[in-house]
Amino acid sequence: MFHTSYIEISKKAYKNNIRYLKKIIGKDAIFSSVIKGNAYGHGVENIIPMAEESGIRHFSVFSAKEALDAHKVIKNGSRIMIMGLLDDEEMEWAIENDIEFFVFDWCRLEQAVATAKLMGKKARIHIEAETGFNRTGFDYENIRDLIDYLKQEQEHYIFQGLCTHYAGAESLANYLRIKNQISKFRQFNRYFTRHDLQPALRHTACSAAALTYPNTIMDMVRFGISQYGFWPSPETHMFRFRKDSKDTNPLKRLLSWKSKVMVVKTVEPGNFIGYGSSFLANKRMKIAIIPVGYANGFSRALSNTGRVLIRGRRVSVIGTVTMNTMTVNVTDIPNVERGDEVVIIGKQKRLSISISSFCEMSEQLNYQLLTRLPQDIPRVIVQ
Ligand SMILES: Cc1ncc(COP(=O)(O)O)c(C=O)c1O
């Protein structure tokens, strides 16, 4: 088998999520599938073909390296957009391959124009507006200079988009800040329109924005976490739950993480289990060793607190999680044996362990946990 655990990716769940999210944004807005962080841990080689099968033709990544990886997989003339890092040396490759990219400062803008001039080929740019996130984007104070420059160099680029990103649309606490960002974006947009510079697309929304602020949907939405079946936050879920009251959770998780029992053994009372003295057997115990530890993405913080599923029952992690193994208490489960399926995330019979409960236990964001699932755990697509 050559691996100690594997991740299943459900095609059916993915298609379900895309259908639901497409319904929310309507026919006219483009669905951009955000596949940075190795498609939030799901594997770009798995997600891109499924997305293309669902009619998606636009993909968003963070860096030129991620664009290169995606470029090897895309078919059907899908487009790729870099939202973050693109070094000067990578610019030529991007322009050559019609890769779209965010332009958020003068260095990149000038580099894009200079490279396009040299190559005799237009750069496909998305101008990012700084609307209050305070990460990247042109400040409104400089808009006059920006417009002048863009007008002067119009032959060397295709004005693919005007965009921004919100500072936490998933949290109610940021409501006012998001509202102000929406107004600021409109101000940018009006200025561009007044000066006859029309982007092909206006796009600002990530999952949370599209799900809770419909006026952010515009011409395209950059959907990340929700396409993988996760709500960006409990607030976002509650908002949609109220609106789509027929279905309690229209988003389905794609990912299950499974392993199997490596060893089953008995420990007599009065003995510590595993490294150190964090767990003492106070009765005769049956334990199972699972070949997944912190080197495989199962956090050491889950020592003595984590849970997994075996034979349709929830069992507790006891002792410390080691680099390559964890130990679970199977005292009350009859017939557990070597080779039994272990579900670390996902369903088994009538029980399930969700990423969110897993995250709570290990104090990680679901975004963080997903993108940190080691790339060497094989991903298998199931129907
Ligand atoms: C610029 C940008 N757009 C869209 C997204 C997708 O966000 P989400 O996964 O919350 O949908 C991200 C993710 O961080 C982002 O940085």
The ligand as an ORCA input file, in Angstrom:
! r2SCAN-3c Opt
* xyz 0 1
  C      -8.015     37.385     -2.934
  C      -8.801     36.190     -2.502
  N      -9.963     35.918     -3.127
  C     -10.721     34.838     -2.793
  C     -10.333     33.984     -1.779
  C     -11.210     32.809     -1.416
  O     -11.708     32.921     -0.126
  P     -12.698     31.809      0.492
  O     -11.897     30.570      0.634
  O     -13.053     32.351      1.829
  O     -13.812     31.655     -0.449
  C      -9.135     34.256     -1.092
  C      -8.733     33.359      0.004
  O      -8.097     33.674      0.948
  C      -8.345     35.383     -1.463
  O      -7.202     35.677     -0.850
*
